[in-house]
């Protein structure tokens, strides 16, 4: 038995996976993003669609989840066409890119960085479902609370610092201190020229649309109760300034409104991500 065998899937990661699947099952066609592999990993009890966190009240947040997933994978595909062959996912959770798109993933090296316990749970589920862990997928356990250095672990797993990479970090920054975020930005900014970072950040709750603030506040309270409180919030200007200070070559704010226009325009169900909640920093070296 491994040290982490009894650890269960992390609640937030499971919710994200189920929201992706729910989008495919209940929202109007065509889906913005197709992922039911995460549902298979979680294997929830029957009737999971009726859970409180799957209710219509959470619909805008489901849209945000599928929007950010689509944006990142469009970016990875675009960069792969340009010859980038390394993809790093910081805080991977139940990301299923390597399982859903093996034809693309197998032409790259995919590095998933996450906490040891949840990652070992995921490894076991991948084995149980027959996916396994192919050679192009590296699962890198990093115990941030114990002071593990994700960059050193990444290099040890075969990451080539002389070659460009796509680095994605979604749904993570709000749990980190601003010092930790700044250190991560500096590390990624030092990657080989042609590397790209896509990182989401949370705007201060008071800037969110009024009708969405109760949902965001509820999510923040739930995170605090589970021992993973929201710590860091940024205005777009603050995030861009932090990225510039880290010496990225170019920095760009991609808003939820930008994603809504790109992926949700003309939908018959009116689905769209909330404005002024979680948005993207896109930065290049």
C-alpha positions as CSV (number, residue, x, y, z in Angstrom):
1,X,0.0,0.0,0.0
2,X,1.3,3.4,-0.9
3,X,1.5,6.3,1.6
4,X,-1.4,8.1,-0.2
5,X,-3.6,5.2,-1.1
6,X,-6.5,6.2,1.2
7,X,-6.6,9.8,0.1
8,X,-9.9,10.7,-1.7
9,X,-10.3,13.0,-4.6
10,X,-10.2,16.7,-3.6
11,X,-13.6,18.3,-3.5
12,X,-12.9,21.2,-5.7
13,X,-11.3,19.1,-8.4
14,X,-14.2,16.7,-8.4
15,X,-16.7,19.6,-8.7
16,X,-14.8,20.9,-11.7
17,X,-14.8,17.5,-13.4
18,X,-18.6,17.1,-12.8
19,X,-19.3,20.6,-14.1
20,X,-17.5,19.8,-17.3
21,X,-19.6,16.6,-17.7
22,X,-22.8,18.4,-16.7
23,X,-22.2,20.9,-19.5
24,X,-22.1,18.2,-22.0
25,X,-25.2,16.5,-20.7
26,X,-27.6,19.4,-20.0
27,X,-26.5,22.6,-21.8
28,X,-27.5,23.4,-25.3
29,X,-25.5,22.0,-28.2
30,X,-22.8,22.4,-29.3
31,X,-20.8,22.1,-26.1
32,X,-18.1,24.6,-25.6
33,X,-15.9,21.9,-24.2
34,X,-16.3,18.1,-24.2
35,X,-15.0,16.2,-21.2
36,X,-16.8,13.3,-19.6
37,X,-13.6,11.5,-18.7
38,X,-13.4,13.4,-15.5
39,X,-16.9,12.1,-14.6
40,X,-15.5,8.5,-15.1
41,X,-12.6,9.3,-12.8
42,X,-14.9,10.6,-10.0
43,X,-17.5,7.9,-10.4
44,X,-20.1,9.8,-8.3
45,X,-23.2,8.3,-6.8
46,X,-26.3,8.0,-8.9
47,X,-28.2,11.3,-8.9
48,X,-25.1,13.4,-8.7
49,X,-26.7,15.9,-11.1
50,X,-29.1,16.9,-8.3
51,X,-26.4,17.8,-5.8
52,X,-26.7,21.4,-4.5
53,X,-23.4,22.3,-6.2
54,X,-24.8,21.2,-9.6
55,X,-28.0,23.3,-9.2
56,X,-29.0,26.0,-11.8
57,X,-27.7,28.6,-9.3
58,X,-24.1,27.4,-10.2
59,X,-24.7,27.6,-14.0
60,X,-22.6,30.7,-14.6
61,X,-19.7,29.2,-12.7
62,X,-20.0,26.0,-14.8
63,X,-19.7,28.2,-17.8
64,X,-16.5,29.8,-16.4
65,X,-15.0,26.3,-15.9
66,X,-15.7,25.2,-19.5
67,X,-14.5,28.5,-20.9
68,X,-11.2,28.4,-19.2
69,X,-10.6,24.8,-20.1
70,X,-11.4,25.5,-23.8
71,X,-9.2,28.6,-23.8
72,X,-6.2,26.6,-22.4
73,X,-6.5,23.7,-24.8
74,X,-7.0,26.0,-27.8
75,X,-3.7,27.6,-26.7
76,X,-1.9,24.3,-26.3
77,X,-3.1,23.2,-29.8
78,X,-1.9,26.5,-31.3
79,X,1.5,26.3,-29.6
80,X,1.9,22.7,-30.6
81,X,1.4,23.7,-34.2
82,X,4.2,26.2,-33.7
83,X,6.5,23.4,-32.5
84,X,6.2,23.8,-28.7
85,X,6.4,20.2,-27.3
86,X,6.2,20.7,-23.5
87,X,3.0,21.4,-21.6
88,X,3.1,22.0,-17.8
89,X,-0.1,22.0,-15.7
90,X,0.3,23.5,-12.3
91,X,-2.4,22.3,-9.9
92,X,-3.6,19.7,-12.5
93,X,-6.4,18.3,-10.4
94,X,-8.5,16.0,-12.6
95,X,-7.3,17.4,-15.9
96,X,-7.9,14.9,-18.7
97,X,-6.1,16.4,-21.7
98,X,-3.7,13.4,-22.0
99,X,-6.6,10.9,-21.9
100,X,-9.0,12.8,-24.2
101,X,-6.4,13.9,-26.8
102,X,-3.8,11.2,-27.0
103,X,-3.0,12.0,-30.6
104,X,-1.8,15.5,-29.6
105,X,-0.5,14.7,-26.1
106,X,1.7,11.9,-27.5
107,X,3.6,14.4,-29.6
108,X,4.4,16.4,-26.5
109,X,5.6,15.9,-23.0
110,X,2.8,16.6,-20.5
111,X,3.8,17.4,-16.9
112,X,1.0,17.4,-14.3
113,X,2.0,19.0,-11.0
114,X,-0.2,18.5,-8.0
115,X,-0.4,17.6,-4.4
116,X,0.8,14.0,-3.7
117,X,-2.3,12.5,-2.2
118,X,-4.9,13.6,-4.8
119,X,-2.4,12.8,-7.5
120,X,-1.9,9.3,-6.3
121,X,-5.7,8.9,-6.1
122,X,-5.8,10.0,-9.7
123,X,-3.0,7.7,-10.8
124,X,-4.9,4.7,-9.3
125,X,-8.1,5.7,-11.0
126,X,-6.3,6.0,-14.4
127,X,-5.0,2.5,-13.9
128,X,-8.4,1.2,-12.9
129,X,-10.1,2.7,-15.9
130,X,-7.5,1.3,-18.3
131,X,-5.8,4.6,-19.2
132,X,-2.7,4.0,-17.3
133,X,0.1,6.6,-17.3
134,X,1.7,6.6,-20.8
135,X,5.4,7.7,-21.3
136,X,4.4,11.2,-22.5
137,X,2.5,11.9,-19.3
138,X,4.5,12.7,-16.1
139,X,2.7,13.0,-12.8
140,X,4.8,15.1,-10.5
141,X,3.8,15.1,-6.8
142,X,4.7,18.3,-5.1
143,X,3.9,18.9,-1.4
144,X,3.7,22.7,-1.3
145,X,2.9,22.7,2.4
146,X,6.2,20.8,3.1
147,X,8.2,23.2,1.1
148,X,8.7,21.1,-2.0
149,X,10.1,23.0,-5.0
150,X,7.9,22.4,-8.0
151,X,10.6,23.6,-10.4
152,X,13.2,21.1,-9.1
153,X,10.7,18.3,-9.3
154,X,9.8,19.3,-12.9
155,X,13.4,19.2,-14.0
156,X,13.9,15.8,-12.3
157,X,10.9,14.5,-14.3
158,X,12.6,15.4,-17.6
159,X,11.5,18.9,-18.4
160,X,13.9,20.5,-20.8
161,X,14.5,24.1,-19.7
162,X,16.2,24.9,-23.0
163,X,13.0,24.4,-24.9
164,X,9.8,26.5,-24.8
165,X,6.7,25.3,-23.0
166,X,3.1,26.1,-22.4
167,X,2.4,26.5,-18.7
168,X,-1.2,26.5,-17.4
169,X,-2.5,27.3,-14.0
170,X,-6.2,27.6,-13.6
171,X,-8.2,27.8,-10.4
172,X,-5.1,27.9,-8.3
173,X,-3.8,31.5,-7.7
174,X,-6.6,32.4,-5.3
175,X,-5.3,29.8,-2.8
176,X,-1.7,31.1,-2.9
177,X,0.0,34.0,-1.2
178,X,1.0,36.9,-3.4
179,X,4.6,36.1,-2.7
180,X,4.2,32.6,-4.0
181,X,2.4,33.8,-7.1
182,X,5.2,36.3,-7.7
183,X,7.8,33.6,-7.3
184,X,6.0,31.4,-9.8
185,X,5.7,34.2,-12.3
186,X,9.4,34.9,-12.1
187,X,10.2,31.2,-12.6
188,X,8.0,30.9,-15.6
189,X,9.3,34.2,-17.1
190,X,12.8,32.7,-17.0
191,X,11.7,29.8,-19.3
192,X,13.1,29.5,-22.9
193,X,11.9,32.2,-25.3
194,X,8.6,31.4,-26.9
195,X,7.1,30.0,-23.7
196,X,3.6,31.0,-22.7
197,X,1.8,31.1,-19.4
198,X,-2.0,31.1,-19.0
199,X,-3.0,31.7,-15.4
200,X,-6.4,32.5,-14.0
201,X,-6.8,35.0,-11.1
202,X,-9.8,36.1,-9.0
203,X,-10.9,39.7,-9.0
204,X,-11.9,41.2,-5.6
205,X,-15.4,39.9,-4.8
206,X,-16.8,43.5,-4.6
207,X,-16.0,44.0,-8.3
208,X,-18.1,41.0,-9.4
209,X,-21.6,41.6,-10.8
210,X,-24.0,42.0,-7.9
211,X,-26.1,39.0,-8.8
212,X,-23.0,36.8,-8.7
213,X,-21.5,37.9,-5.5
214,X,-23.5,35.6,-3.2
215,X,-22.3,32.6,-5.3
216,X,-18.7,33.7,-5.1
217,X,-19.0,34.4,-1.4
218,X,-20.5,31.0,-0.9
219,X,-17.6,29.4,-2.7
220,X,-15.1,31.4,-0.6
221,X,-16.8,30.3,2.6
222,X,-16.8,26.6,1.4
223,X,-13.1,26.9,0.6
224,X,-12.3,28.3,4.0
225,X,-14.3,25.6,5.7
226,X,-12.4,22.9,3.9
227,X,-9.1,24.4,5.0
228,X,-8.2,25.9,1.6
229,X,-9.3,29.6,1.9
230,X,-9.1,32.1,-0.9
231,X,-6.1,34.3,-0.1
232,X,-5.2,36.4,-3.1
233,X,-7.3,38.6,-5.3
234,X,-6.1,41.0,-8.1
235,X,-7.5,43.6,-10.3
236,X,-6.4,43.1,-13.9
237,X,-4.0,46.1,-13.6
238,X,-2.4,44.6,-10.5
239,X,-2.0,41.2,-12.2
240,X,-0.5,42.8,-15.3
241,X,1.9,44.9,-13.2
242,X,3.0,41.8,-11.3
243,X,3.7,39.9,-14.6
244,X,5.6,42.9,-16.0
245,X,7.8,43.0,-12.9
246,X,8.6,39.3,-13.5
247,X,10.0,40.4,-16.9
248,X,7.7,38.6,-19.3
249,X,8.2,39.9,-22.8
250,X,4.4,40.4,-23.4
251,X,1.5,40.4,-21.0
252,X,-2.2,40.4,-21.7
253,X,-5.4,40.4,-19.7
254,X,-8.1,38.1,-21.2
255,X,-11.4,38.9,-19.6
256,X,-14.4,36.7,-19.1
257,X,-16.2,39.0,-21.6
258,X,-13.5,38.1,-24.1
259,X,-14.1,34.4,-23.5
260,X,-17.9,34.9,-23.7
261,X,-17.6,36.6,-27.1
262,X,-15.2,33.9,-28.4
263,X,-17.0,30.8,-27.2
264,X,-20.6,31.6,-26.2
265,X,-21.9,34.1,-28.7
266,X,-25.3,33.1,-30.2
267,X,-26.0,30.3,-27.9
268,X,-29.6,29.4,-27.6
269,X,-29.4,28.8,-23.9
270,X,-27.8,32.1,-22.9
271,X,-25.0,30.3,-21.2
272,X,-22.0,32.5,-20.5
273,X,-19.3,32.9,-17.8
274,X,-19.7,35.7,-15.2
275,X,-18.0,39.0,-15.7
276,X,-15.4,40.3,-13.2
277,X,-14.9,37.0,-11.4
278,X,-12.1,34.7,-12.6
279,X,-10.1,36.0,-15.6
280,X,-6.8,35.2,-17.4
281,X,-3.3,36.5,-17.5
282,X,-1.6,35.5,-20.7
283,X,2.1,36.1,-20.7
284,X,4.9,35.2,-23.1
285,X,8.7,35.0,-22.7
